């Protein structure tokens, strides 16, 4: 074979393999560390986790009922990195989005999760009330402050590169942190139009509760609205971007999301029965001036955004772990992970060091 042809073929092979090599070089092992943060809303404690790039090889840890692709307290990869805080949905947990967390961490991000008090899998006593509707973004802010003040974590975080992400009520929380302003009385109109909706299952109980205090439900939501800044402003200037999955956004009107002034990416399931697209993600998309992208998952329902379930979890929560025919959750999450990585690299800067 002529020398020129050999060199040409070699150059072609190098160019083909270069993207794979670059990707491989950017992937690291992942460490995980449990944290506990003071809750400024309920004056208690919030458990959570920090995921971070590690110099150790890839590993996994069983944290029932999740198989998490991270090693407990693995050695940290030094250097300041972007931070992303993930917020779970109503009744969720600090590991609901663990696969997205480990993926981002393996590509050079520090990722934190938290369990929202009174709105998690073992305590939903605050759902629909001010401590949750108003308090969620304040709790995320508390996690950010904790990490930036902690002697260990502040060395690994670039305070100028912070983003947030979330699913369902966590998506709502993420939008608040970048400037969205809710109108809680929109719940009333929504439930009058969709009285059989799962989101409205507690409407009768809330009306009865309001009546027991000599109030109408309108007055009850009015007080929640007045409480919106009781614990501080929801928007946090430290947060530079938001990745919102199936966000509970029916309580935003056009002006409420027009106030968002930082990049936003929206994700939703085509057949979501809880966060109906036309009332939620697609309802707000046209009014977000800083929207960088919106993606629909064909045929998908609400729970597709939860991490793929382990066999143990699938037995425990068959509804949340099942998807409609034609929806492969593992493949969906592989795409979500890539989209989240591209979005945060674009808005916060490259995650690799």
N, C-alpha and C positions, 0 to 999 in steps of 0.2 A: 504493500500500500504506500503510495507517495507520502512523503513527509507532510506536505501541506494538508492532505486529506486527513491524516492522523491527527494533526494539530486542530483542524477544524472540528472533527468529531469530538475530541477531548474538550474543546472549548464549549461545544454544544452541551455535553454532558455536565460540565461544571455549572453552566447557566441554569440547567434544568434542576440540579440538585441544590443550588444556592438558597432558594427560598426555604427548603426543608431544613437546611443547615442553620439558617438564621433562626427559624422557629424553634429548632431543637435547643440552640444555645440560649434562647430566652426563657425556656421552661425550667423551673427548679422544683425541688421538693417543697412541701408545705408543712409549717408548724401550726399548732393550735394551742391556745392557752385560755383557760376559763377566767372570766373577770366578774366583778361585782361592782356596780356603779350606784351611787346614791340617786334615788328618784326624787326630784324636786317637786313633783306634783302630789304624790301620795306620802312623801316623807318616809319611804321605805328603801328597799334595795332592789336593784334590777340585775339579774344574772345575764350573762352573755358570753361571747367568745371573740377572740382575736385570731384571725388567720393571717399568716405572714410567709414570705419567701424564706426558704431554709437552705442551708448548705448541705443538709443531709439528703440522702436518697428518698425517693417517693415512698410513702407508706400509707397505711390506713389504720383507723381506730374505730372500734365499735362503741358508739355512744347511744345506747338503746333509745328508740328503735332504728337508729341510723348507722350506716356504714360510711364513715367520713374519710375522705381521701387526704388525711393529714396525720402528722405524728405529734403526740402531746409533748409540748415544751422542746421541740427540736431546735437546734442551734439556728439563730437568726442570720440571715444574709444582711451584712451591714450596709448602711447608706439610707438616706431619706427617700421615701417612696410616697406615691399618692395614696390617700386613704379613701375608702368607700365604706359607708355605713348602710347596712341592709335592714329594712323594717318588715316584719311579718304581717300577715293579715289578721282579721278578727279571729280570736280563738286559736292563734297559731303558736309557734315556738321559735326560739332563737336558732334552730337548726333546719327550719323549713326550706331555706334556700342554700343549704350547705354546699351543694355542688357548684353553684355559681360563685360562692365565696372561695372555694378551693381553686377553682379555675382561674379567677382573677389573681389570687395570691400566687399561684404557680407561674403567673406571667408578670410578676413584679409589683403587685399592689398589696398594701395592708388592708384587710377587710375586717370590719367589726359587725357583730350582730348583738341584738338585745332581746330580752323578753319583756314586752310591754305589760306593766302591772295592770291587773283587773281587765285584761283583754288578751288572755292566753288560753292554752288548752285545758288548764285546770282551774281557771277563774275568769269568768266573763261578766262579773258583776258591774263593770263600768261601761259596757258596750252601749252606745247611744247616749251616754252621759258626758258632761263637760270634762271630767278627768281623762277621758279617752279621746273624745272629739277635739278638745282643745289641748290636751296634755301630750299627745303623742309626739309632735315635733319638738316639744320642750325636752322630752326624754332622749330623743336622738341628739339634741344639742348637748345634753349632759354627758352622753357617751363621748362625743367629740372633745369636750372640755377635759374630761377625765384622761383621755389618751394623750392630749397635748400637754397636760400637766404632769403626767406620770414619768418618772425618771427613766424608765426602760423604753416605753413606747415613743416618747417624743423624739428620741434619737433616730427612730425608723420612719418618722412621718414628716412629710413636707407640708407644713401648715397652710401653704398657699395653693395646694392641690387636693381639695377635698370634694368628694361627690357623694350622692345618696342614691339608693335604689330601694324598691319595695314592691310588694305584691298586694293587690286588693286594698285594704285599709292602709297597708304599707305604701302603696302607690299614692294614695291620698296624702299620706304623711310626707312623702317625698316632694309632692307638688307644693305643699304648704311651705316647706323649707326653702323653696326657690321663689316664693312670692305670691302664690295663689291665696285667695281670700274666699272662704266658704259662706254660703247662706243656708243655714240649717233648716229654715222653714221650707226649703225645697223638698225635704223629706215628706212633708205633709201632702203636697200636691202629687208627688210621685206615688205615694201609697193610696191615694184616692183613685189614681188611674190604674194602678196594678195592685189591688187589694190582696190578691192571692200570692204575690211575690214573696219569696223567702225572706227578703230584706225587710218586709213589712209584717213578719210573723208576730213581732212584739208590739205592734202598733196599738192594739186594743189594751194590752197591759199598761202601756205607757199613758194612754188616755185615762185609764182608771187610776193610775198612780198620780197623774196630774190633778185629777178631780179630788182625790183624797187630800190634796194640799190646797184645795180651793182654787185650782188653776185650770185653764184650758191647755191643750197640748201646744197651741200656738204660743201661749205665755211661757210654757216650759222651755220650748226651743228658743224663745226670746231671751231667756236668762242664760242659756248656753251661749248664745251669740254675744251677750254682754260679757261673758266670762272668757271670750276668745283670747284676750291678752292678759288675763288674770295672772298667769304664771310667766308672762313675758311674750315678746313678739315671736310669732311662728317662723317668719322668714329669718334665715341666718346668713349674713354676708360671707361667712367662711365657706359656705357650700356653693360650689361653682357649677354643678350640673346634676340633673335628676333623670334616672332610668326607671320609668313607672310601668309596671305590668298589671294589666286588668285593674287600673285604678278605680276606686270608688269615687267617682267624680260627678255624679248627678247633682251634688249639692253645690257645684260651681256654676255660676252664670257666666256670660261672655265677659263681663267686666272683671269677674273674679279670677279669671285665668289670663286676661290681658295684662294683668299686673306682674305676671311672671317675666323676669328679665334675664334669665340664664338658660342655657341649652337644656332641652327636654327631648327624650325619646320615649314614645308610647308603644306598648305591646298589648294586644288583646286577642281573645279567642273568638272566632266567628260565631259560635253558638253558645256563648257564655250566658247562662240563665240567671246568674246572680248580678254580675256587672254588665247588664245588657249594653252592647256596643253603642247603639244609637242614643242611649241615655247617659253613657259614660265616656269612654275613650273617643269615640267618633263625635260625640256631642261637644267636647271641649277642643278637639284638635284644630278646627278652623280659627279659633280665637287666641291660640298660643303663638305669639309673634316669634318666639325663639325655638319653635319646634324644628328639630333637625331630622326627625324620621318617625314614621309610624308603620307598624307591621301587624298584619293579621295572620293568625294561625288557622288555616282552614279546618272546619268541622270541630274545632276544639271547644271544650267547656271551661269553666272557671278553674278547676283544680289542676289543669295541665301545667300550671306554673310552679306547683309544688315539686320538689325534687323527686325523681323516680323512687318508688317505694321499695324497701327491702321486703323479703317474703314475710317477715314478722309484722311489719307495718301494714302490708296488704291484707293480712288476715284481720288485723285490728280495725282498719279503716278502709273497707272495700270500696265505698263510694268515692272517697277522696283519692284513692289509688287507682281508680279505673278511668279509662278514657273512651270516647266514642269510637266506633269502628273506623279504621283508616287513620287514626291518630297514634303515632308512636312517640310516647313521652321522652324516651331517651334521645331520639333524633331531634325532637323539638328543643330539648334543653341544650343539645350540642350547638344548635344554631343560636339560641338565646345567649349562651356563653360567649360565642364569637362576637355577636352583635354588641353585647355589653362591653367586651374588651375593646372593640373598635371605637365605640362611643366614648368610653372613659379615656382611652389613649388620645383621642382627638380633642376632648374638652379639658383634660387635666394634664396632658403630656404623657409621653411614653412611660409605661410602667416598668420597663426593664432598666437595670443600672449597668 
